[in-house]
């Protein structure tokens, strides 16, 4: 029989979420899906499963390579999961950050000379 592990524990172990509680809350909120269906924190996963995780504006797609029970260092995460998120998704997030950089909060006053130069530089690109 194949080894299985709870999805909330695995998401915490591969450092997708900072705490296991956060991983469980994300599952309950419908932000973690397997085959397009939202899953509960107790859902068992196995090697080879493809998981879609919504992290803020980013929709990350991950394939389970290995089941691990304990949290590992960031260097060892690549042994346990394969990030198969399309490159367009990362480009979309980068574009959103660039667009937000040009916006100023209402009531924040005039930009400083340095901020003005940065805004002009961003507008040129």
Secondary structure, 3 states (H helix, E strand, C coil): CCCCEEHHHHHHHCCCCCCHHHHHHHHHCCCEEECCEECCCCCEECCCCEEEEEECCEEEEEEECCCCCCCCCHHHHHHHEEECCCHHHHHHHHHHHHHHHCCCCCCCCCCCHHHHHHHHHHHHC
